[in-house]
Amino acid sequence: MKAFSIFSLIVVATITSALYMIFMYVPNERMMGPMQRILYFHAGSATACYLAVFAMFFGALAYLFTKRDHFDRLIQSGTEVGFVFASATLFSGMIWGQAAWNTYFRFEPRLVSTLILWLMLFGGMVFRFLTPRENRPKFASVLAILSAVMVPVVIYSVELLPNTAQIHPEVVGDGGLRDPKFGQTFGVSILALSILSVQLIWFGVMLRSLEDKVYGS
């Protein structure tokens, strides 16, 4: 618990720093104005989601090899945290899209693959409640591995079409955020939401471990 408390203080300090930089430190972008600040939440949420999916993937492989309940708790916590951050990624992207291109959603590779990942995470949570208890860890492991396969698809989906055929920006890859303040804020915001993702997964595993001790597996 002491380690968790120390880590919580680090999370609070990092998130506070990120919020200060987003709203007080970084200047308005020349074209987007203050709306560009949502980029930091959007990119940070996406990275946090990928970390949660990686935790699911690790938990799935570990469970299939060891059959230990601890790893099933990691799958469940990773799924829930991943779903939350995938939702934040989608909704922040929709806000950005409406402001920048006057559309909330368009069927292009990055947006469609992110939506599929979101649906897979949602399905993983629903499926757990619809599956008999004795089969949940095994089926959850399979879904976690399938969800993990979607992450590289999401990341590299922007390579499937030329920039002129899609609206999703490659800000970093195209050399955007040239002002050092943009890059610094971008990095801190990604770090803040990433370690928040780790803390939430950690807390979820601890909570389910306690529930199993109190109520039984």
N, C-alpha and C positions, 0 to 999 in steps of 0.2 A: 504493500500500500504506500510505503514511503516513496518508492520509485515512481509510482503513479502520480502521487501528489507533486513531486518535483517536475515531472513531465508536464503536468497540468499547468504549472506556473510558466513553463517555457512556452506552452501553447498560448496562454493568455498574453504573454509579453509579445510574442510574434504576431498574433492577430491584431493586437493594439497598434503595433508598429506598422503593420500593413494598412490598417484603416487610416492611420494618420497620413501615410504616404499617398494613399489613393485620393483622399479628400483635401489634404492640405499641402502636400509637397509637390506632387506632379502637376505640371501646367496643363491647361486645356489643349487638346490637339487642334491643329490649324483647321482641318476640314470638319471633324466630327464635333468639336467643342467638348463640353462636359460629358456627352454621351459616351466618349471613348473610355470613361472610367469603368464601365461595365465589363470591358475586356478583361480586367484583372480578376474579377469574380468568375467570369466565364472560363478563362484558361486555367485558373486555380481549381475550379470545381471539376473540370475535365481531368486534370492530373490527379486530384484526390480520388476520383472515380476509378481511374486506372490502377491506383495503388490498392484500392479495396478489392478490385477484381483479381489483382495479383495475389492478395491474401486469400481470396476464395480458391484460386488455382492451387496455391501451395497447400491449403487445408485439404483440398480434394485429393491431391496426390498422396499426401501424408495419411489421410484416412484410408484410402484404398489399400495402402501397404501395411498399415498398423491396426486399423479398425478401432482406434482410440476415440472416445467420445469428445475429447478435448479438441480434436481437429474438426469435428462436425460443428462444434460451437464456433470455430473460426470461420467455417463456410457460411453459417447463418448470419453472423455479425457482419462479415464482409459483404454478403448479399444486400443486407439492409442499408449499410452505409453507402455501398456502391449505388444503390437505387436512389438514395437521397441526393447524392452529388451528380448522378446522371440527370436527375430531374432539374437540378439547379443549372446544369450545363445547357439543357434544352431550353428552359424558360429564359435564361439570360441571353442565349443566342437568338431566341425569337424577338426579344426586346431590341437587341442590336439590329437584327434584320429589318424590323419594322421602321426603325429610325433611319437606317442607312439606305435601304433599298425598297422601302415601302411594301415589304412582304414578310409575314411571320415565318413562312416555311416554303421551301421549294424542293422538289424531288431531285436532289443531286446526291452524289455518292457520300459525302461527309455527313450530311444531314440525315439521310436515310439509314446509313450504317449506325449512327448514334441512336436513332430511334429504335432500331432493331436491338441494340445492346440494352437500351432502357426496357424494352418489352421482355427481353430474356431475364433481366434482373427481377422485374415485376413477376414474371411467370415463376421464377425460382421461389419467391416468397409464397405465392399462392399455392404452388404445387406441393410445398412442404406441408400445408394444412390439409391437402386433399389426399395425401399418401399415408398408408398405414405406418405407424410409428416405427416398426421394425425395418421398413424399407426406405425410410426418409434419408438416412445418411448416404446410402448407395446412390439413390436417384439424384440427391442434391449434389453429390460429387460429379456425376456425369454432366449435369446442367452447369455447374461451376466451370468445368473444363471447356464446355462449348461456349460459354460466355467469354472466357479468357481468349478464345480464338478470335473473337470479334474485335478485341482491342487493336491488334495490328491492322485489321481491316479498316477500322475507324481512322487510325493515325495516317495510313498511307492512301486512303481513299481519294484524297485531293489530287493524287498523281494520275487518276484514271481519266480525267478530263482536263483540257487546257483551261487556264484562268478565265478566258473569255466565255467559257461555257458554264461557269458556275459562279455563285455569288460569295461562297465562303472564302474569306481572306486568308492568305498565308503571311501574316504580319511579320513574324520573326524570320521565316524562310526567305521572304522577299526583301529583307533588309529594312523593315519598318522599325519604329521605336528608336530612331537615331539619336534623339536627345538622351544623354545618360540617365536623366531622371526617369524617363519612361522605362528603360531597361532595368534600373534598380528597383522600381516599384513592381514591375512585372515579376522579377525574381523573388522578391519578398512575399508578394501575394501568393505565388505558387507554393512557396515554402510553408506559409502560414496554413493554407487549406490542406496541404499534404500532411503536415503533422497533426492537424485536427482530425483528419481521416484516420490516422494511426491511433490516436487517443480514443476515438469513438469505437473503433474495432476492439481495442484493448478493453475498454469498459464493457462492451457487449459480451465478450468472452468471460470476463470476471462475473458479470451479472448472471449469465446462464450457468456458470459453474456453481454459484451460490444457490440458484434455484434448484439445481439438481441435488445439492446437499440437503436442502430443506424439504423438498417435495419428492425427491427420488427421480432417477433417470426415466 
